[in-house]
Amino acid sequence: MADGHRRFADRYGPWAVVAGASEGLGAAFAHALAARGLNVVAVARRAEPLNALAAELEARHGIQARALALDLSAPDGVTRLLSDLSDCSVGFLVWNAALSLIGPFLDQPLEGHLRELEVNARAPLTAVHGLGRAMVERGHGGIILMSSLSGMQGTALVAHYAATKAWNRVLAEGLWWEMGKQGVDVLACVAGATDTPGYRASAPAASETAKVPLMSAEAVVDEALDALGQRPSVIPGQKNRWAAAFLARLLPRRVAVRLMGRTMDRMYGTAAGSRQVGAG
Ligand SMILES: NC(=O)c1ccc[n+]([C@@H]2O[C@H](COP(=O)([O-])OP(=O)(O)OC[C@H]3O[C@@H](n4cnc5c(N)ncnc54)[C@H](OP(=O)(O)O)[C@@H]3O)[C@@H](O)[C@H]2O)c1
C-alpha cells in the first residue's frame, strides 16, 4: 500500500460507513475509501447492488466489506444501523443517502417531506452524534456530509430538499472547527450536477440536461477526499465554483433566488407534478 494510503487508513480506519452506497456517489466513495485501505460498511435499501458492491470491494481492494440493507427513512433505521456497527471500530462516515422530492412544495403530502427530513437531516444527525463521539474519544476520524449547490440559496421546486442540503453544509462547517480540534476532520461536499443514476432519474428533458455540465462521481469524490481536513466545505469542479461565486457573492440574494427559480421552472415546469428520486 502507498504511504499516503497507509496514513489515510491509520487516520480514518479501520472501518468506514457509507450511507447510500448502492450506486452513484456513494458507490464511488466506497471504492475510493476501500482503495485507501479502509474496510467498508455499505448501507442502502437494495440488498442486491449492495452485495455486489461489497464482493467487488473485497476482490478489488483486499479489504473487508459488509452490506447492510435498511431503510434510513424509517424512524428506527439509523438506530438499527448504529447497533449493527457495534462490533466495528468506525473511523469514517460518509452521509450520502438522500431523498429529493421535485415539484411544487404543496403537491407533496407532508409525510413525504417528513421522510425527506428523516433521511437527509435527522438520520445523519443521529449518526454523526453516535459515531462522532467514538471518533473524538479515539482522537481521530473523518466525516463527510453531502450537500448541494441547490442549498446555497432557496431553490424553487426542490425547496425542502435544498433546505436540508443547506442544513448539512452548515452542520459540517461548524463541526469542522469544533471536532477538528479533537482530531476529527469534518467536511461538507457541496456537489453540483453529477452523473449518477439518481441524477439521471430526476433529470428533466434531454435538451435541458445537455446544457448542464455534469461531473463524474469519481471526480467529485476525489476532490472531496483531497479537501478533507483542509477546509470546512468544498465545491468540486471549477465551473461549479464559478457558478456558486456568481450566485452567492455577486448577485443580490433576491436576484439569485429568482434566477434559480426561473431555471427550475424552465427545467421542470410548475405543471410537471411531483416526482421523487433517491437524490439529486
Ligand atoms: N447527483 C447529483 O447531481 C447531486 C448534486 C448535488 C448533491 N448531490 C448529493 O449527493 C448525494 C448522492 O447523490 P446521487 O446522485 O449519487 O444519488 P442516488 O444515485 O440517488 O443515490 C442515493 C443513494 O442513497 C440511497 N438511499 C436513498 N434513500 C435511502 C433510504 N431511505 N435508506 C437508505 N438508503 C437510501 C440509494 O440507494 P437505495 O435506493 O438502494 O436505497 C443510493 O445508494 C445526495 O446526498 C445528493 O443530495 C447529488
PDBQT file of the ligand as one rigid body, heavy atoms in Angstrom, charges set to zero:
ROOT
HETATM    1  N1  LIG A 301     -26.135  13.675  -8.426  1.00  0.00    +0.000 N 
HETATM    2  C1  LIG A 301     -26.163  14.991  -8.307  1.00  0.00    +0.000 C 
HETATM    3  O1  LIG A 301     -26.271  15.730  -9.305  1.00  0.00    +0.000 OA
HETATM    4  C2  LIG A 301     -26.047  15.636  -6.946  1.00  0.00    +0.000 A 
HETATM    5  C3  LIG A 301     -25.921  17.031  -6.892  1.00  0.00    +0.000 A 
HETATM    6  C4  LIG A 301     -25.794  17.628  -5.646  1.00  0.00    +0.000 A 
HETATM    7  C5  LIG A 301     -25.785  16.871  -4.498  1.00  0.00    +0.000 A 
HETATM    8  N2  LIG A 301     -25.928  15.522  -4.570  1.00  0.00    +0.000 N 
HETATM    9  C6  LIG A 301     -25.948  14.759  -3.325  1.00  0.00    +0.000 C 
HETATM   10  O2  LIG A 301     -25.122  13.624  -3.443  1.00  0.00    +0.000 OA
HETATM   11  C7  LIG A 301     -25.687  12.519  -2.741  1.00  0.00    +0.000 C 
HETATM   12  C8  LIG A 301     -25.806  11.309  -3.657  1.00  0.00    +0.000 C 
HETATM   13  O3  LIG A 301     -26.406  11.652  -4.864  1.00  0.00    +0.000 OA
HETATM   14  P1  LIG A 301     -26.573  10.574  -6.041  1.00  0.00    +0.000 P 
HETATM   15  O4  LIG A 301     -26.956  11.347  -7.248  1.00  0.00    +0.000 OA
HETATM   16  O5  LIG A 301     -25.429   9.642  -6.066  1.00  0.00    +0.000 OA
HETATM   17  O6  LIG A 301     -27.871   9.807  -5.532  1.00  0.00    +0.000 OA
HETATM   18  P2  LIG A 301     -28.520   8.432  -5.982  1.00  0.00    +0.000 P 
HETATM   19  O7  LIG A 301     -27.895   7.949  -7.252  1.00  0.00    +0.000 OA
HETATM   20  O8  LIG A 301     -29.984   8.628  -5.968  1.00  0.00    +0.000 OA
HETATM   21  O9  LIG A 301     -28.068   7.549  -4.752  1.00  0.00    +0.000 OA
HETATM   22  C9  LIG A 301     -28.586   7.785  -3.499  1.00  0.00    +0.000 C 
HETATM   23  C10 LIG A 301     -28.157   6.648  -2.593  1.00  0.00    +0.000 C 
HETATM   24  O10 LIG A 301     -28.854   6.740  -1.357  1.00  0.00    +0.000 OA
HETATM   25  C11 LIG A 301     -29.565   5.527  -1.134  1.00  0.00    +0.000 C 
HETATM   26  N3  LIG A 301     -30.800   5.845  -0.431  1.00  0.00    +0.000 N 
HETATM   27  C12 LIG A 301     -31.786   6.683  -0.841  1.00  0.00    +0.000 A 
HETATM   28  N4  LIG A 301     -32.789   6.666   0.056  1.00  0.00    +0.000 NA
HETATM   29  C13 LIG A 301     -32.417   5.818   1.045  1.00  0.00    +0.000 A 
HETATM   30  C14 LIG A 301     -33.046   5.355   2.231  1.00  0.00    +0.000 A 
HETATM   31  N5  LIG A 301     -34.271   5.750   2.577  1.00  0.00    +0.000 N 
HETATM   32  N6  LIG A 301     -32.395   4.459   3.012  1.00  0.00    +0.000 NA
HETATM   33  C15 LIG A 301     -31.170   4.001   2.654  1.00  0.00    +0.000 A 
HETATM   34  N7  LIG A 301     -30.531   4.406   1.540  1.00  0.00    +0.000 NA
HETATM   35  C16 LIG A 301     -31.153   5.292   0.735  1.00  0.00    +0.000 A 
HETATM   36  C17 LIG A 301     -29.775   4.925  -2.511  1.00  0.00    +0.000 C 
HETATM   37  O11 LIG A 301     -29.854   3.525  -2.505  1.00  0.00    +0.000 OA
HETATM   38  P3  LIG A 301     -31.202   2.651  -2.434  1.00  0.00    +0.000 P 
HETATM   39  O12 LIG A 301     -32.113   3.180  -3.487  1.00  0.00    +0.000 OA
HETATM   40  O13 LIG A 301     -30.718   1.263  -2.685  1.00  0.00    +0.000 OA
HETATM   41  O14 LIG A 301     -31.729   2.835  -1.066  1.00  0.00    +0.000 OA
HETATM   42  C18 LIG A 301     -28.469   5.303  -3.195  1.00  0.00    +0.000 C 
HETATM   43  O15 LIG A 301     -27.451   4.391  -2.848  1.00  0.00    +0.000 OA
HETATM   44  C19 LIG A 301     -27.013  13.005  -2.180  1.00  0.00    +0.000 C 
HETATM   45  O16 LIG A 301     -26.829  13.368  -0.831  1.00  0.00    +0.000 OA
HETATM   46  C20 LIG A 301     -27.336  14.239  -3.006  1.00  0.00    +0.000 C 
HETATM   47  O17 LIG A 301     -28.071  15.177  -2.269  1.00  0.00    +0.000 OA
HETATM   48  C21 LIG A 301     -26.051  14.883  -5.782  1.00  0.00    +0.000 A 
ENDROOT
TORSDOF 0
